[in-house]
Amino acid sequence: MFIQLNDRVYLNLNRITRTKIDHVEDGIRVRFYEGKDQVAKSKRFDTVEDANKWLEGFLNIKG
């Protein structure tokens, strides 16, 4: 099942094996992985709680 992450990126949820909320140089982002390879990352968030709330909503609405 393909879902739209943003205006340029579509993810195949059937191939996503894990997600990770991570601190990166410009803030906090949700990373999407297929096996060991990162295939996409979300917009920037200010807090881990905001990222977690977005991810839960994203997976509930899209999945």
mmCIF file as Biopython writes it, N, C-alpha, C and O atoms, coordinates in Angstrom:
data_model
#
loop_
_atom_site.group_PDB
_atom_site.id
_atom_site.type_symbol
_atom_site.label_atom_id
_atom_site.label_alt_id
_atom_site.label_comp_id
_atom_site.label_asym_id
_atom_site.label_entity_id
_atom_site.label_seq_id
_atom_site.pdbx_PDB_ins_code
_atom_site.Cartn_x
_atom_site.Cartn_y
_atom_site.Cartn_z
_atom_site.occupancy
_atom_site.B_iso_or_equiv
_atom_site.auth_seq_id
_atom_site.auth_asym_id
_atom_site.pdbx_PDB_model_num
ATOM 1   N N  . MET A ? 1  ? 0.839  -1.166 0.000  1.0 0.0 1  A 1 
ATOM 2   C CA . MET A ? 1  ? 0.000  0.000  0.000  1.0 0.0 1  A 1 
ATOM 3   C C  . MET A ? 1  ? 0.893  1.242  0.000  1.0 0.0 1  A 1 
ATOM 4   O O  . MET A ? 1  ? 1.708  1.428  0.904  1.0 0.0 1  A 1 
ATOM 5   N N  . PHE A ? 2  ? 0.736  2.078  -1.007 1.0 0.0 2  A 1 
ATOM 6   C CA . PHE A ? 2  ? 1.498  3.312  -1.100 1.0 0.0 2  A 1 
ATOM 7   C C  . PHE A ? 2  ? 0.748  4.439  -0.408 1.0 0.0 2  A 1 
ATOM 8   O O  . PHE A ? 2  ? -0.462 4.589  -0.572 1.0 0.0 2  A 1 
ATOM 9   N N  . ILE A ? 3  ? 1.480  5.226  0.366  1.0 0.0 3  A 1 
ATOM 10  C CA . ILE A ? 3  ? 0.902  6.400  1.013  1.0 0.0 3  A 1 
ATOM 11  C C  . ILE A ? 3  ? 1.794  7.599  0.737  1.0 0.0 3  A 1 
ATOM 12  O O  . ILE A ? 3  ? 2.998  7.453  0.526  1.0 0.0 3  A 1 
ATOM 13  N N  . GLN A ? 4  ? 1.197  8.779  0.738  1.0 0.0 4  A 1 
ATOM 14  C CA . GLN A ? 4  ? 1.945  9.991  0.441  1.0 0.0 4  A 1 
ATOM 15  C C  . GLN A ? 4  ? 2.507  10.574 1.730  1.0 0.0 4  A 1 
ATOM 16  O O  . GLN A ? 4  ? 1.759  10.925 2.643  1.0 0.0 4  A 1 
ATOM 17  N N  . LEU A ? 5  ? 3.840  10.675 1.794  1.0 0.0 5  A 1 
ATOM 18  C CA . LEU A ? 5  ? 4.503  11.265 2.950  1.0 0.0 5  A 1 
ATOM 19  C C  . LEU A ? 5  ? 4.483  12.781 2.848  1.0 0.0 5  A 1 
ATOM 20  O O  . LEU A ? 5  ? 4.212  13.473 3.829  1.0 0.0 5  A 1 
ATOM 21  N N  . ASN A ? 6  ? 4.767  13.292 1.665  1.0 0.0 6  A 1 
ATOM 22  C CA . ASN A ? 6  ? 4.699  14.734 1.400  1.0 0.0 6  A 1 
ATOM 23  C C  . ASN A ? 6  ? 4.431  14.919 -0.090 1.0 0.0 6  A 1 
ATOM 24  O O  . ASN A ? 6  ? 4.049  13.969 -0.773 1.0 0.0 6  A 1 
ATOM 25  N N  . ASP A ? 7  ? 4.628  16.128 -0.594 1.0 0.0 7  A 1 
ATOM 26  C CA . ASP A ? 7  ? 4.280  16.387 -1.994 1.0 0.0 7  A 1 
ATOM 27  C C  . ASP A ? 7  ? 5.194  15.683 -2.996 1.0 0.0 7  A 1 
ATOM 28  O O  . ASP A ? 7  ? 4.859  15.632 -4.180 1.0 0.0 7  A 1 
ATOM 29  N N  . ARG A ? 8  ? 6.330  15.140 -2.570 1.0 0.0 8  A 1 
ATOM 30  C CA . ARG A ? 8  ? 7.256  14.484 -3.493 1.0 0.0 8  A 1 
ATOM 31  C C  . ARG A ? 8  ? 7.537  13.028 -3.180 1.0 0.0 8  A 1 
ATOM 32  O O  . ARG A ? 8  ? 8.139  12.333 -3.999 1.0 0.0 8  A 1 
ATOM 33  N N  . VAL A ? 9  ? 7.114  12.541 -2.005 1.0 0.0 9  A 1 
ATOM 34  C CA . VAL A ? 9  ? 7.522  11.202 -1.566 1.0 0.0 9  A 1 
ATOM 35  C C  . VAL A ? 9  ? 6.308  10.334 -1.260 1.0 0.0 9  A 1 
ATOM 36  O O  . VAL A ? 9  ? 5.405  10.733 -0.524 1.0 0.0 9  A 1 
ATOM 37  N N  . TYR A ? 10 ? 6.309  9.135  -1.843 1.0 0.0 10 A 1 
ATOM 38  C CA . TYR A ? 10 ? 5.319  8.107  -1.529 1.0 0.0 10 A 1 
ATOM 39  C C  . TYR A ? 10 ? 6.059  6.934  -0.908 1.0 0.0 10 A 1 
ATOM 40  O O  . TYR A ? 10 ? 7.132  6.553  -1.375 1.0 0.0 10 A 1 
ATOM 41  N N  . LEU A ? 11 ? 5.482  6.357  0.153  1.0 0.0 11 A 1 
ATOM 42  C CA . LEU A ? 11 ? 6.073  5.208  0.822  1.0 0.0 11 A 1 
ATOM 43  C C  . LEU A ? 11 ? 5.225  3.973  0.567  1.0 0.0 11 A 1 
ATOM 44  O O  . LEU A ? 11 ? 3.998  4.054  0.527  1.0 0.0 11 A 1 
ATOM 45  N N  . ASN A ? 12 ? 5.879  2.832  0.393  1.0 0.0 12 A 1 
ATOM 46  C CA . ASN A ? 12 ? 5.187  1.558  0.322  1.0 0.0 12 A 1 
ATOM 47  C C  . ASN A ? 12 ? 5.195  0.989  1.739  1.0 0.0 12 A 1 
ATOM 48  O O  . ASN A ? 12 ? 6.201  0.434  2.180  1.0 0.0 12 A 1 
ATOM 49  N N  . LEU A ? 13 ? 4.076  1.125  2.453  1.0 0.0 13 A 1 
ATOM 50  C CA . LEU A ? 13 ? 4.015  0.686  3.852  1.0 0.0 13 A 1 
ATOM 51  C C  . LEU A ? 13 ? 4.273  -0.804 4.004  1.0 0.0 13 A 1 
ATOM 52  O O  . LEU A ? 13 ? 4.725  -1.242 5.062  1.0 0.0 13 A 1 
ATOM 53  N N  . ASN A ? 14 ? 3.999  -1.580 2.985  1.0 0.0 14 A 1 
ATOM 54  C CA . ASN A ? 14 ? 4.248  -3.020 3.069  1.0 0.0 14 A 1 
ATOM 55  C C  . ASN A ? 14 ? 5.740  -3.337 3.162  1.0 0.0 14 A 1 
ATOM 56  O O  . ASN A ? 14 ? 6.108  -4.421 3.617  1.0 0.0 14 A 1 
ATOM 57  N N  . ARG A ? 15 ? 6.593  -2.425 2.745  1.0 0.0 15 A 1 
ATOM 58  C CA . ARG A ? 15 ? 8.038  -2.672 2.755  1.0 0.0 15 A 1 
ATOM 59  C C  . ARG A ? 15 ? 8.741  -2.007 3.926  1.0 0.0 15 A 1 
ATOM 60  O O  . ARG A ? 15 ? 9.906  -2.308 4.186  1.0 0.0 15 A 1 
ATOM 61  N N  . ILE A ? 16 ? 8.066  -1.107 4.644  1.0 0.0 16 A 1 
ATOM 62  C CA . ILE A ? 16 ? 8.682  -0.433 5.789  1.0 0.0 16 A 1 
ATOM 63  C C  . ILE A ? 16 ? 8.789  -1.440 6.932  1.0 0.0 16 A 1 
ATOM 64  O O  . ILE A ? 16 ? 7.787  -1.993 7.387  1.0 0.0 16 A 1 
ATOM 65  N N  . THR A ? 17 ? 10.028 -1.668 7.389  1.0 0.0 17 A 1 
ATOM 66  C CA . THR A ? 17 ? 10.248 -2.650 8.445  1.0 0.0 17 A 1 
ATOM 67  C C  . THR A ? 17 ? 10.355 -2.008 9.818  1.0 0.0 17 A 1 
ATOM 68  O O  . THR A ? 17 ? 10.112 -2.668 10.829 1.0 0.0 17 A 1 
ATOM 69  N N  . ARG A ? 18 ? 10.718 -0.721 9.870  1.0 0.0 18 A 1 
ATOM 70  C CA . ARG A ? 18 ? 10.795 -0.040 11.154 1.0 0.0 18 A 1 
ATOM 71  C C  . ARG A ? 18 ? 10.801 1.463  10.948 1.0 0.0 18 A 1 
ATOM 72  O O  . ARG A ? 18 ? 11.097 1.967  9.865  1.0 0.0 18 A 1 
ATOM 73  N N  . THR A ? 19 ? 10.465 2.160  12.020 1.0 0.0 19 A 1 
ATOM 74  C CA . THR A ? 19 ? 10.550 3.617  12.040 1.0 0.0 19 A 1 
ATOM 75  C C  . THR A ? 19 ? 11.372 4.004  13.259 1.0 0.0 19 A 1 
ATOM 76  O O  . THR A ? 19 ? 11.472 3.244  14.222 1.0 0.0 19 A 1 
ATOM 77  N N  . LYS A ? 20 ? 11.955 5.188  13.207 1.0 0.0 20 A 1 
ATOM 78  C CA . LYS A ? 20 ? 12.793 5.647  14.303 1.0 0.0 20 A 1 
ATOM 79  C C  . LYS A ? 20 ? 12.638 7.154  14.438 1.0 0.0 20 A 1 
ATOM 80  O O  . LYS A ? 20 ? 12.744 7.883  13.451 1.0 0.0 20 A 1 
ATOM 81  N N  . ILE A ? 21 ? 12.389 7.623  15.656 1.0 0.0 21 A 1 
ATOM 82  C CA . ILE A ? 21 ? 12.376 9.057  15.923 1.0 0.0 21 A 1 
ATOM 83  C C  . ILE A ? 21 ? 13.783 9.411  16.361 1.0 0.0 21 A 1 
ATOM 84  O O  . ILE A ? 21 ? 14.292 8.862  17.338 1.0 0.0 21 A 1 
ATOM 85  N N  . ASP A ? 22 ? 14.415 10.330 15.639 1.0 0.0 22 A 1 
ATOM 86  C CA . ASP A ? 22 ? 15.840 10.575 15.822 1.0 0.0 22 A 1 
ATOM 87  C C  . ASP A ? 22 ? 16.153 12.064 15.844 1.0 0.0 22 A 1 
ATOM 88  O O  . ASP A ? 22 ? 15.512 12.858 15.155 1.0 0.0 22 A 1 
ATOM 89  N N  . HIS A ? 23 ? 17.139 12.426 16.637 1.0 0.0 23 A 1 
ATOM 90  C CA . HIS A ? 23 ? 17.655 13.791 16.646 1.0 0.0 23 A 1 
ATOM 91  C C  . HIS A ? 23 ? 18.678 13.924 15.525 1.0 0.0 23 A 1 
ATOM 92  O O  . HIS A ? 23 ? 19.662 13.186 15.488 1.0 0.0 23 A 1 
ATOM 93  N N  . VAL A ? 24 ? 18.450 14.859 14.618 1.0 0.0 24 A 1 
ATOM 94  C CA . VAL A ? 24 ? 19.383 15.114 13.533 1.0 0.0 24 A 1 
ATOM 95  C C  . VAL A ? 24 ? 19.839 16.568 13.628 1.0 0.0 24 A 1 
ATOM 96  O O  . VAL A ? 24 ? 19.408 17.297 14.521 1.0 0.0 24 A 1 
ATOM 97  N N  . GLU A ? 25 ? 20.699 16.984 12.723 1.0 0.0 25 A 1 
ATOM 98  C CA . GLU A ? 25 ? 21.304 18.312 12.783 1.0 0.0 25 A 1 
ATOM 99  C C  . GLU A ? 25 ? 20.285 19.436 12.872 1.0 0.0 25 A 1 
ATOM 100 O O  . GLU A ? 25 ? 20.495 20.405 13.602 1.0 0.0 25 A 1 
ATOM 101 N N  . ASP A ? 26 ? 19.191 19.320 12.142 1.0 0.0 26 A 1 
ATOM 102 C CA . ASP A ? 26 ? 18.238 20.429 12.087 1.0 0.0 26 A 1 
ATOM 103 C C  . ASP A ? 26 ? 17.006 20.219 12.957 1.0 0.0 26 A 1 
ATOM 104 O O  . ASP A ? 26 ? 16.058 20.997 12.851 1.0 0.0 26 A 1 
ATOM 105 N N  . GLY A ? 27 ? 16.979 19.209 13.804 1.0 0.0 27 A 1 
ATOM 106 C CA . GLY A ? 27 ? 15.844 18.982 14.694 1.0 0.0 27 A 1 
ATOM 107 C C  . GLY A ? 27 ? 15.549 17.513 14.872 1.0 0.0 27 A 1 
ATOM 108 O O  . GLY A ? 27 ? 16.446 16.674 14.782 1.0 0.0 27 A 1 
ATOM 109 N N  . ILE A ? 28 ? 14.296 17.201 15.124 1.0 0.0 28 A 1 
ATOM 110 C CA . ILE A ? 28 ? 13.848 15.829 15.350 1.0 0.0 28 A 1 
ATOM 111 C C  . ILE A ? 28 ? 13.040 15.390 14.138 1.0 0.0 28 A 1 
ATOM 112 O O  . ILE A ? 28 ? 12.161 16.116 13.674 1.0 0.0 28 A 1 
ATOM 113 N N  . ARG A ? 29 ? 13.337 14.212 13.634 1.0 0.0 29 A 1 
ATOM 114 C CA . ARG A ? 29 ? 12.637 13.682 12.461 1.0 0.0 29 A 1 
ATOM 115 C C  . ARG A ? 29 ? 12.283 12.216 12.677 1.0 0.0 29 A 1 
ATOM 116 O O  . ARG A ? 29 ? 12.922 11.519 13.464 1.0 0.0 29 A 1 
ATOM 117 N N  . VAL A ? 30 ? 11.260 11.763 11.968 1.0 0.0 30 A 1 
ATOM 118 C CA . VAL A ? 30 ? 10.902 10.349 11.942 1.0 0.0 30 A 1 
ATOM 119 C C  . VAL A ? 30 ? 11.558 9.757  10.701 1.0 0.0 30 A 1 
ATOM 120 O O  . VAL A ? 30 ? 11.377 10.262 9.593  1.0 0.0 30 A 1 
ATOM 121 N N  . ARG A ? 31 ? 12.318 8.687  10.892 1.0 0.0 31 A 1 
ATOM 122 C CA . ARG A ? 31 ? 12.983 8.021  9.775  1.0 0.0 31 A 1 
ATOM 123 C C  . ARG A ? 31 ? 12.279 6.713  9.470  1.0 0.0 31 A 1 
ATOM 124 O O  . ARG A ? 31 ? 11.840 6.006  10.377 1.0 0.0 31 A 1 
ATOM 125 N N  . PHE A ? 32 ? 12.175 6.398  8.190  1.0 0.0 32 A 1 
ATOM 126 C CA . PHE A ? 32 ? 11.515 5.176  7.730  1.0 0.0 32 A 1 
ATOM 127 C C  . PHE A ? 32 ? 12.561 4.282  7.087  1.0 0.0 32 A 1 
ATOM 128 O O  . PHE A ? 32 ? 13.375 4.740  6.286  1.0 0.0 32 A 1 
ATOM 129 N N  . TYR A ? 33 ? 12.534 2.986  7.448  1.0 0.0 33 A 1 
ATOM 130 C CA . TYR A ? 33 ? 13.545 2.039  6.978  1.0 0.0 33 A 1 
ATOM 131 C C  . TYR A ? 33 ? 12.917 0.847  6.273  1.0 0.0 33 A 1 
ATOM 132 O O  . TYR A ? 33 ? 11.842 0.375  6.641  1.0 0.0 33 A 1 
ATOM 133 N N  . GLU A ? 34 ? 13.625 0.372  5.240  1.0 0.0 34 A 1 
ATOM 134 C CA . GLU A ? 34 ? 13.378 -0.922 4.613  1.0 0.0 34 A 1 
ATOM 135 C C  . GLU A ? 34 ? 14.603 -1.756 4.942  1.0 0.0 34 A 1 
ATOM 136 O O  . GLU A ? 34 ? 15.667 -1.572 4.351  1.0 0.0 34 A 1 
ATOM 137 N N  . GLY A ? 35 ? 14.452 -2.671 5.885  1.0 0.0 35 A 1 
ATOM 138 C CA . GLY A ? 35 ? 15.617 -3.425 6.358  1.0 0.0 35 A 1 
ATOM 139 C C  . GLY A ? 35 ? 16.567 -2.491 7.075  1.0 0.0 35 A 1 
ATOM 140 O O  . GLY A ? 35 ? 16.165 -1.791 8.004  1.0 0.0 35 A 1 
ATOM 141 N N  . LYS A ? 36 ? 17.823 -2.469 6.659  1.0 0.0 36 A 1 
ATOM 142 C CA . LYS A ? 36 ? 18.798 -1.586 7.287  1.0 0.0 36 A 1 
ATOM 143 C C  . LYS A ? 36 ? 18.926 -0.241 6.577  1.0 0.0 36 A 1 
ATOM 144 O O  . LYS A ? 36 ? 19.631 0.644  7.061  1.0 0.0 36 A 1 
ATOM 145 N N  . ASP A ? 37 ? 18.263 -0.076 5.450  1.0 0.0 37 A 1 
ATOM 146 C CA . ASP A ? 37 ? 18.399 1.135  4.645  1.0 0.0 37 A 1 
ATOM 147 C C  . ASP A ? 37 ? 17.299 2.155  4.946  1.0 0.0 37 A 1 
ATOM 148 O O  . ASP A ? 37 ? 16.111 1.832  4.934  1.0 0.0 37 A 1 
ATOM 149 N N  . GLN A ? 38 ? 17.723 3.393  5.216  1.0 0.0 38 A 1 
ATOM 150 C CA . GLN A ? 38 ? 16.761 4.471  5.391  1.0 0.0 38 A 1 
ATOM 151 C C  . GLN A ? 38 ? 16.226 4.878  4.030  1.0 0.0 38 A 1 
ATOM 152 O O  . GLN A ? 38 ? 17.001 5.133  3.108  1.0 0.0 38 A 1 
ATOM 153 N N  . VAL A ? 39 ? 14.903 4.940  3.896  1.0 0.0 39 A 1 
ATOM 154 C CA . VAL A ? 39 ? 14.309 5.266  2.603  1.0 0.0 39 A 1 
ATOM 155 C C  . VAL A ? 39 ? 13.623 6.626  2.595  1.0 0.0 39 A 1 
ATOM 156 O O  . VAL A ? 39 ? 13.383 7.183  1.524  1.0 0.0 39 A 1 
ATOM 157 N N  . ALA A ? 40 ? 13.301 7.177  3.775  1.0 0.0 40 A 1 
ATOM 158 C CA . ALA A ? 40 ? 12.648 8.487  3.824  1.0 0.0 40 A 1 
ATOM 159 C C  . ALA A ? 40 ? 12.743 9.041  5.233  1.0 0.0 40 A 1 
ATOM 160 O O  . ALA A ? 40 ? 13.014 8.315  6.190  1.0 0.0 40 A 1 
ATOM 161 N N  . LYS A ? 41 ? 12.514 10.348 5.338  1.0 0.0 41 A 1 
ATOM 162 C CA . LYS A ? 41 ? 12.403 10.964 6.652  1.0 0.0 41 A 1 
ATOM 163 C C  . LYS A ? 41 ? 11.328 12.040 6.586  1.0 0.0 41 A 1 
ATOM 164 O O  . LYS A ? 41 ? 11.043 12.601 5.528  1.0 0.0 41 A 1 
ATOM 165 N N  . SER A ? 42 ? 10.752 12.305 7.729  1.0 0.0 42 A 1 
ATOM 166 C CA . SER A ? 42 ? 9.622  13.227 7.817  1.0 0.0 42 A 1 
ATOM 167 C C  . SER A ? 42 ? 10.095 14.676 7.900  1.0 0.0 42 A 1 
ATOM 168 O O  . SER A ? 42 ? 11.288 14.975 7.837  1.0 0.0 42 A 1 
ATOM 169 N N  . LYS A ? 43 ? 9.109  15.561 8.045  1.0 0.0 43 A 1 
ATOM 170 C CA . LYS A ? 43 ? 9.420  16.967 8.312  1.0 0.0 43 A 1 
ATOM 171 C C  . LYS A ? 43 ? 10.076 17.094 9.682  1.0 0.0 43 A 1 
ATOM 172 O O  . LYS A ? 43 ? 10.134 16.124 10.437 1.0 0.0 43 A 1 
ATOM 173 N N  . ARG A ? 44 ? 10.563 18.270 9.999  1.0 0.0 44 A 1 
ATOM 174 C CA . ARG A ? 44 ? 11.241 18.535 11.268 1.0 0.0 44 A 1 
ATOM 175 C C  . ARG A ? 44 ? 10.226 18.812 12.368 1.0 0.0 44 A 1 
ATOM 176 O O  . ARG A ? 44 ? 9.210  19.469 12.138 1.0 0.0 44 A 1 
ATOM 177 N N  . PHE A ? 45 ? 10.510 18.305 13.568 1.0 0.0 45 A 1 
ATOM 178 C CA . PHE A ? 45 ? 9.676  18.543 14.744 1.0 0.0 45 A 1 
ATOM 179 C C  . PHE A ? 45 ? 10.523 19.174 15.840 1.0 0.0 45 A 1 
ATOM 180 O O  . PHE A ? 45 ? 11.743 19.017 15.866 1.0 0.0 45 A 1 
ATOM 181 N N  . ASP A ? 46 ? 9.859  19.891 16.745 1.0 0.0 46 A 1 
ATOM 182 C CA . ASP A ? 46 ? 10.564 20.531 17.848 1.0 0.0 46 A 1 
ATOM 183 C C  . ASP A ? 46 ? 10.771 19.593 19.031 1.0 0.0 46 A 1 
ATOM 184 O O  . ASP A ? 46 ? 11.768 19.713 19.743 1.0 0.0 46 A 1 
ATOM 185 N N  . THR A ? 47 ? 9.841  18.655 19.253 1.0 0.0 47 A 1 
ATOM 186 C CA . THR A ? 47 ? 9.955  17.729 20.382 1.0 0.0 47 A 1 
ATOM 187 C C  . THR A ? 47 ? 9.682  16.296 19.919 1.0 0.0 47 A 1 
ATOM 188 O O  . THR A ? 47 ? 9.043  16.065 18.893 1.0 0.0 47 A 1 
ATOM 189 N N  . VAL A ? 48 ? 10.178 15.357 20.695 1.0 0.0 48 A 1 
ATOM 190 C CA . VAL A ? 48 ? 9.943  13.938 20.421 1.0 0.0 48 A 1 
ATOM 191 C C  . VAL A ? 48 ? 8.449  13.637 20.545 1.0 0.0 48 A 1 
ATOM 192 O O  . VAL A ? 48 ? 7.914  12.838 19.776 1.0 0.0 48 A 1 
ATOM 193 N N  . GLU A ? 49 ? 7.782  14.262 21.496 1.0 0.0 49 A 1 
ATOM 194 C CA . GLU A ? 49 ? 6.352  14.053 21.686 1.0 0.0 49 A 1 
ATOM 195 C C  . GLU A ? 49 ? 5.566  14.471 20.438 1.0 0.0 49 A 1 
ATOM 196 O O  . GLU A ? 49 ? 4.642  13.772 20.021 1.0 0.0 49 A 1 
ATOM 197 N N  . ASP A ? 50 ? 5.935  15.615 19.842 1.0 0.0 50 A 1 
ATOM 198 C CA . ASP A ? 50 ? 5.274  16.065 18.612 1.0 0.0 50 A 1 
ATOM 199 C C  . ASP A ? 50 ? 5.486  15.060 17.486 1.0 0.0 50 A 1 
ATOM 200 O O  . ASP A ? 50 ? 4.557  14.760 16.736 1.0 0.0 50 A 1 
ATOM 201 N N  . ALA A ? 51 ? 6.705  14.539 17.363 1.0 0.0 51 A 1 
ATOM 202 C CA . ALA A ? 51 ? 7.014  13.561 16.318 1.0 0.0 51 A 1 
ATOM 203 C C  . ALA A ? 51 ? 6.230  12.271 16.530 1.0 0.0 51 A 1 
ATOM 204 O O  . ALA A ? 51 ? 5.710  11.690 15.577 1.0 0.0 51 A 1 
ATOM 205 N N  . ASN A ? 52 ? 6.146  11.827 17.774 1.0 0.0 52 A 1 
ATOM 206 C CA . ASN A ? 52 ? 5.411  10.602 18.083 1.0 0.0 52 A 1 
ATOM 207 C C  . ASN A ? 52 ? 3.920  10.769 17.793 1.0 0.0 52 A 1 
ATOM 208 O O  . ASN A ? 52 ? 3.292  9.864  17.245 1.0 0.0 52 A 1 
ATOM 209 N N  . LYS A ? 53 ? 3.355  11.910 18.155 1.0 0.0 53 A 1 
ATOM 210 C CA . LYS A ? 53 ? 1.940  12.172 17.893 1.0 0.0 53 A 1 
ATOM 211 C C  . LYS A ? 53 ? 1.678  12.199 16.381 1.0 0.0 53 A 1 
ATOM 212 O O  . LYS A ? 53 ? 0.681  11.650 15.914 1.0 0.0 53 A 1 
ATOM 213 N N  . TRP A ? 54 ? 2.568  12.835 15.626 1.0 0.0 54 A 1 
ATOM 214 C CA . TRP A ? 54 ? 2.420  12.881 14.171 1.0 0.0 54 A 1 
ATOM 215 C C  . TRP A ? 54 ? 2.482  11.481 13.573 1.0 0.0 54 A 1 
ATOM 216 O O  . TRP A ? 54 ? 1.662  11.128 12.726 1.0 0.0 54 A 1 
ATOM 217 N N  . LEU A ? 55 ? 3.468  10.672 14.021 1.0 0.0 55 A 1 
ATOM 218 C CA . LEU A ? 55 ? 3.634  9.315  13.488 1.0 0.0 55 A 1 
ATOM 219 C C  . LEU A ? 55 ? 2.408  8.460  13.775 1.0 0.0 55 A 1 
ATOM 220 O O  . LEU A ? 55 ? 1.932  7.750  12.888 1.0 0.0 55 A 1 
ATOM 221 N N  . GLU A ? 56 ? 1.890  8.515  14.994 1.0 0.0 56 A 1 
ATOM 222 C CA . GLU A ? 56 ? 0.703  7.737  15.323 1.0 0.0 56 A 1 
ATOM 223 C C  . GLU A ? 56 ? -0.480 8.157  14.460 1.0 0.0 56 A 1 
ATOM 224 O O  . GLU A ? 56 ? -1.206 7.303  13.949 1.0 0.0 56 A 1 
ATOM 225 N N  . GLY A ? 57 ? -0.681 9.451  14.293 1.0 0.0 57 A 1 
ATOM 226 C CA . GLY A ? 57 ? -1.758 9.940  13.442 1.0 0.0 57 A 1 
ATOM 227 C C  . GLY A ? 57 ? -1.555 9.546  11.991 1.0 0.0 57 A 1 
ATOM 228 O O  . GLY A ? 57 ? -2.503 9.147  11.314 1.0 0.0 57 A 1 
ATOM 229 N N  . PHE A ? 58 ? -0.334 9.654  11.513 1.0 0.0 58 A 1 
ATOM 230 C CA . PHE A ? 58 ? 0.001  9.317  10.124 1.0 0.0 58 A 1 
ATOM 231 C C  . PHE A ? 58 ? -0.287 7.849  9.854  1.0 0.0 58 A 1 
ATOM 232 O O  . PHE A ? 58 ? -0.883 7.521  8.829  1.0 0.0 58 A 1 
ATOM 233 N N  . LEU A ? 59 ? 0.118  6.970  10.740 1.0 0.0 59 A 1 
ATOM 234 C CA . LEU A ? 59 ? -0.099 5.544  10.520 1.0 0.0 59 A 1 
ATOM 235 C C  . LEU A ? 59 ? -1.558 5.148  10.697 1.0 0.0 59 A 1 
ATOM 236 O O  . LEU A ? 59 ? -2.027 4.238  10.014 1.0 0.0 59 A 1 
ATOM 237 N N  . ASN A ? 60 ? -2.282 5.798  11.584 1.0 0.0 60 A 1 
ATOM 238 C CA . ASN A ? 60 ? -3.705 5.496  11.766 1.0 0.0 60 A 1 
ATOM 239 C C  . ASN A ? 60 ? -4.542 5.974  10.596 1.0 0.0 60 A 1 
ATOM 240 O O  . ASN A ? 60 ? -5.443 5.267  10.146 1.0 0.0 60 A 1 
ATOM 241 N N  . ILE A ? 61 ? -4.255 7.159  10.101 1.0 0.0 61 A 1 
ATOM 242 C CA . ILE A ? 61 ? -5.030 7.715  9.003  1.0 0.0 61 A 1 
ATOM 243 C C  . ILE A ? 61 ? -4.686 7.012  7.686  1.0 0.0 61 A 1 
ATOM 244 O O  . ILE A ? 61 ? -5.578 6.651  6.920  1.0 0.0 61 A 1 
ATOM 245 N N  . LYS A ? 62 ? -3.403 6.823  7.431  1.0 0.0 62 A 1 
ATOM 246 C CA . LYS A ? 62 ? -2.957 6.271  6.161  1.0 0.0 62 A 1 
ATOM 247 C C  . LYS A ? 62 ? -3.018 4.754  6.138  1.0 0.0 62 A 1 
ATOM 248 O O  . LYS A ? 62 ? -3.277 4.166  5.088  1.0 0.0 62 A 1 
ATOM 249 N N  . GLY A ? 63 ? -2.784 4.107  7.273  1.0 0.0 63 A 1 
ATOM 250 C CA . GLY A ? 63 ? -2.716 2.652  7.291  1.0 0.0 63 A 1 
ATOM 251 C C  . GLY A ? 63 ? -4.015 2.090  7.634  1.0 0.0 63 A 1 
ATOM 252 O O  . GLY A ? 63 ? -4.162 0.869  7.701  1.0 0.0 63 A 1 
#
